[in-house]
């Protein structure tokens, strides 16, 4: 019987183990890839507000831009009054994608410990502090009652930060009301004004006699700040990047269509507001509201570090949030590249 040197046997054994290890590694990689990218989702659940500041989502739904790009993926929608309640739905697993204010978007990232990603912008501008005509200076806010849509929402943070900078914290009563209730309360004299998103700031001005005390645009560089953005559950993004990409493509189509067809866009949005909230807007309110916003997929990422600081100044959180890993603009940039548009770059927000 032939014998083999021990060194040859060891070499053969090591070679066999190497092959087995490589096969096992490939198998694990395949399983990881399958768990990460599972193709198009069977359903995508999207949240947004019945507000003019959510125009890309409203048009995306009503004109079927989302559905056309999603193909066989079912689109399910849900509306909210303000960001914090939408964040709860997102973190509770009943939403996949949310069009939401910048402040609650940051809070969602913080509360979820990084399980939420910012993927796109939607609207900049469109928020004002509107008050009774007799209030003509910031100092006259002392002792007055000012409403915001919800505790810790984007406008609530903006108002409280503004008051803190003016050394008026604790000297102005801040109350949280749904936007329609603020409108009614203002007409009844129960509140003296509100820091509100469109169309509600325009409604108070045009339909209830309010005056603009502060346009939030005046507080930001070049007058641009992210009012509405799109965020996604990180797990959904990993499992269904094609679905997120398709949704963002639909958003871009909605924005392009609205810019090319402004009159029809207003009509579509007004019809959506009537359907979702039970009331439509007058032509004057609609025109004023649209004149105060910019539709864009640009999330104005350079402003987010300041927004994180604002939440501390406003007393919403105790310390400034580290936004590293907050954004993933990969799907958006794929869509922009296909349309030969410039990419969004925000290394300070990336992983």
C-alpha positions in Angstrom: 0.0 0.0 0.0 1.3 3.4 -1.0 1.9 6.0 1.7 2.0 9.8 1.4 4.2 12.1 3.3 2.6 13.9 6.2 3.2 17.3 4.6 1.3 16.4 1.5 -1.6 15.2 3.6 -1.7 18.4 5.5 -1.5 20.5 2.3 -4.4 18.6 0.8 -6.5 19.0 4.0 -5.8 22.7 4.1 -6.8 23.1 0.4 -10.0 21.3 1.0 -10.8 23.5 4.0 -10.1 26.6 2.0 -12.5 25.5 -0.7 -15.2 24.7 1.8 -14.6 28.0 3.6 -14.9 29.9 0.3 -18.1 28.1 -0.6 -19.5 28.8 2.9 -18.5 32.5 2.5 -20.3 32.7 -0.8 -23.3 31.2 0.7 -23.4 33.6 3.6 -22.8 36.5 1.2 -25.7 35.3 -1.0 -28.0 35.0 2.0 -26.9 38.5 3.2 -27.6 40.0 -0.2 -31.0 38.3 -0.4 -31.9 39.6 3.1 -30.7 43.1 2.1 -32.2 43.6 -1.3 -35.4 41.7 -1.7 -36.5 43.5 -5.0 -39.6 45.6 -5.3 -41.9 45.7 -2.3 -45.4 44.2 -2.6 -46.7 47.4 -0.8 -45.3 50.7 0.2 -47.1 52.8 2.9 -46.6 56.5 2.6 -47.6 59.3 5.0 -48.1 63.0 4.3 -50.1 66.0 5.5 -53.1 67.7 3.8 -51.1 70.9 3.5 -49.8 73.0 0.6 -46.3 72.3 2.0 -46.8 68.7 1.0 -47.7 69.5 -2.6 -45.3 67.0 -4.2 -47.0 64.1 -2.3 -50.5 65.4 -3.0 -49.8 65.7 -6.7 -47.8 62.4 -6.7 -50.9 60.6 -5.4 -53.7 62.5 -7.3 -51.9 62.5 -10.7 -50.7 58.9 -10.3 -47.0 59.8 -10.6 -46.3 57.5 -7.7 -48.4 54.6 -8.9 -47.0 54.8 -12.5 -43.5 54.5 -11.3 -44.2 51.9 -8.6 -45.5 49.5 -11.2 -46.8 46.4 -9.4 -46.1 47.7 -5.9 -49.3 48.7 -4.1 -49.4 52.3 -2.8 -51.2 52.8 0.5 -51.4 56.4 1.9 -52.2 57.9 5.3 -52.5 61.6 6.3 -51.4 63.4 9.5 -51.8 66.8 11.0 -48.2 67.2 12.2 -44.8 65.4 12.3 -44.7 63.8 15.8 -47.8 61.6 15.2 -46.4 60.6 11.8 -43.0 59.7 13.5 -44.9 57.4 15.9 -46.6 55.7 13.0 -43.2 55.3 11.2 -41.4 54.0 14.3 -44.4 51.7 15.1 -44.0 50.0 11.7 -47.3 51.2 10.2 -45.5 53.5 7.6 -42.6 52.9 5.3 -42.0 56.4 3.9 -43.0 59.8 5.4 -43.2 63.2 3.9 -42.5 65.2 7.1 -41.1 68.4 8.6 -37.3 68.7 9.1 -37.5 68.9 12.9 -39.5 65.6 13.3 -37.3 64.0 10.7 -34.3 64.6 13.0 -36.3 63.5 16.0 -37.2 60.3 14.2 -33.6 59.5 13.5 -32.7 60.1 17.1 -35.6 58.1 18.7 -35.0 55.2 16.3 -31.2 55.2 17.0 -30.5 55.5 13.3 -33.2 53.4 11.9 -34.6 56.2 9.8 -32.9 57.8 6.7 -33.4 61.1 5.0 -33.7 60.4 1.3 -35.1 63.6 -0.3 -36.4 67.1 0.0 -39.9 68.1 -1.1 -40.6 71.7 -0.2 -38.7 74.7 1.1 -40.2 77.8 2.7 -43.9 78.3 3.5 -44.0 79.0 7.2 -44.8 82.3 8.9 -45.7 83.8 12.3 -49.0 85.5 11.7 -50.7 87.6 14.4 -53.5 90.0 15.2 -53.1 93.4 13.5 -52.5 95.1 16.8 -49.3 93.2 17.3 -46.7 95.1 15.4 -43.4 94.2 17.2 -41.8 91.1 18.6 -41.8 92.6 22.1 -45.6 92.9 21.9 -45.8 89.1 22.0 -45.3 89.2 25.7 -48.4 87.7 27.5 -49.9 86.6 24.2 -51.0 83.1 23.1 -49.4 81.7 19.9 -50.3 78.4 18.4 -48.3 75.8 16.6 -49.5 72.6 15.0 -48.1 70.1 17.5 -45.6 69.9 20.3 -42.1 69.5 18.9 -43.2 69.7 15.3 -41.2 71.9 12.8 -43.1 75.1 13.4 -43.2 74.5 17.2 -39.4 74.3 17.2 -39.0 77.3 15.0 -41.2 79.4 17.3 -39.6 78.4 20.5 -36.1 78.9 19.1 -37.1 82.4 17.9 -38.6 83.3 21.3 -35.4 82.0 23.0 -33.2 84.2 20.8 -35.4 87.2 21.6 -35.2 86.4 25.4 -39.0 85.8 25.5 -39.0 82.1 26.7 -41.7 81.8 29.3 -43.2 85.2 28.5 -45.3 84.0 25.6 -47.9 81.3 25.9 -47.3 78.6 23.3 -50.3 76.2 22.7 -50.5 73.3 20.3 -53.6 73.0 18.1 -54.5 71.2 14.9 -54.3 73.8 12.1 -58.0 74.0 11.5 -58.6 74.5 15.2 -56.0 77.3 15.2 -57.9 79.0 12.4 -61.2 78.8 14.4 -59.5 79.9 17.7 -57.9 82.9 16.0 -61.3 84.1 14.6 -62.8 83.7 18.1 -60.0 85.6 19.7 -58.8 82.6 21.7 -55.3 82.8 20.3 -53.3 85.8 19.2 -51.6 84.2 16.3 -49.7 81.1 15.1 -46.4 80.0 13.6 -48.0 78.0 10.8 -47.2 76.2 7.5 -49.0 76.9 4.3 -51.9 77.1 3.6 -52.8 78.0 7.2 -50.7 81.1 7.5 -52.3 82.4 4.3 -55.8 81.4 5.6 -55.3 83.4 8.7 -54.1 86.4 6.7 -56.6 86.3 3.8 -59.7 84.9 5.7 -59.2 86.0 9.3 -57.4 89.4 9.1 -54.0 88.3 10.5 -50.8 90.1 9.6 -47.3 88.6 9.1 -45.0 89.4 11.9 -42.2 87.0 10.9 -41.6 85.2 7.6 -39.3 82.3 8.5 -37.5 82.8 5.2 -36.0 85.9 6.7 -34.2 83.8 9.3 -32.3 81.5 6.9 -29.4 82.1 4.5 -30.7 82.9 1.0 -34.2 82.4 2.5 -34.1 78.6 2.0 -34.9 76.1 4.7 -36.3 72.5 4.4 -40.0 72.6 5.4 -40.9 69.2 4.0 -38.6 66.2 3.4 -38.9 62.5 2.7 -37.7 59.9 5.2 -37.7 56.1 5.0 -37.4 53.3 7.5 -33.8 52.0 7.1 -34.9 48.4 6.9 -37.3 49.2 4.1 -34.6 51.1 2.2 -32.2 48.1 2.5 -34.8 45.6 1.5 -36.5 47.5 -1.3 -34.2 50.2 -2.7 -35.8 49.9 -6.1 -39.2 50.8 -4.6 -37.8 53.9 -2.8 -36.1 54.9 -6.1 -39.4 54.5 -7.9 -41.2 56.6 -5.4 -38.6 59.4 -5.6 -38.9 59.3 -9.4 -42.6 59.8 -9.0 -41.9 62.7 -6.7 -39.6 64.3 -9.2 -42.1 63.9 -11.9 -44.8 65.5 -9.7 -42.6 68.5 -9.1 -41.6 68.9 -12.7 -45.3 68.7 -13.8 -46.4 71.2 -11.1 -43.7 73.7 -12.3 -44.8 73.4 -15.9 -48.5 73.5 -15.1 -48.9 75.9 -12.1 -52.6 76.6 -12.6 -53.6 73.0 -12.9 -51.2 72.1 -10.0 -53.2 74.5 -7.7 -56.4 72.9 -8.9 -55.2 69.4 -8.2 -53.9 70.4 -4.7 -57.1 72.2 -3.9 -59.1 69.1 -4.9 -56.9 66.9 -2.7 -57.3 69.2 0.3 -61.1 69.2 -0.2 -61.1 65.4 -0.3 -58.7 64.9 2.7 -59.8 67.8 5.0 -63.3 68.6 3.9 -62.6 72.1 2.8 -61.0 73.8 -0.1 -59.1 77.1 -0.4 -60.1 80.4 -2.0 -58.1 81.5 -5.0 -56.5 84.2 -3.0 -55.3 81.8 -0.3 -54.2 79.3 -2.8 -52.2 81.9 -4.8 -50.6 83.3 -1.7 -49.7 79.9 -0.3 -48.0 78.7 -3.5 -46.1 82.0 -3.8 -44.4 81.2 -0.5 -43.1 77.7 -1.3 -40.5 76.1 -3.5 -41.0 72.6 -4.8 -37.7 70.7 -4.9 -36.1 67.4 -4.2 -33.2 69.4 -2.7 -33.4 68.8 1.1 -31.1 71.8 1.7 -28.8 69.5 3.7 -26.5 72.3 4.8 -29.2 73.5 7.2 -29.7 70.3 9.2 -26.8 70.8 11.6 -28.4 74.2 12.5 -31.8 72.5 12.8 -30.4 70.0 15.2 -29.1 72.9 17.4 -32.4 74.6 17.2 -34.1 71.7 18.8 -31.8 72.1 21.8 -32.4 75.9 21.9 -36.2 75.3 21.7 -35.9 72.8 24.7 -37.2 69.9 22.6 -34.1 67.8 23.3 -31.2 68.1 25.8 -28.2 67.8 23.5 -27.3 68.3 19.9 -27.8 65.2 17.8 -25.0 63.6 15.9 -26.4 63.5 12.4 -23.7 61.1 11.0 -25.6 58.4 9.0 -28.9 60.5 8.9 -29.0 60.7 5.1 -28.8 58.3 2.2 -29.2 60.1 -1.0 -28.1 57.2 -3.2 -31.6 56.4 -4.6 -32.3 60.1 -5.2 -29.0 60.7 -6.9 -29.7 57.7 -9.2 -33.0 59.4 -10.2 -31.3 62.8 -10.6 -28.5 61.3 -12.7 -31.0 59.6 -15.1 -32.5 63.1 -15.6 -29.1 64.7 -16.0 -29.6 66.8 -12.9 -26.9 67.6 -10.3 -26.5 65.2 -7.4 -27.2 66.0 -3.7 -24.0 65.8 -1.7 -24.0 65.9 2.1 -20.9 64.1 3.5 -21.6 65.5 7.0 -24.9 63.6 7.0 -23.7 60.3 5.3 -22.5 57.2 7.1 
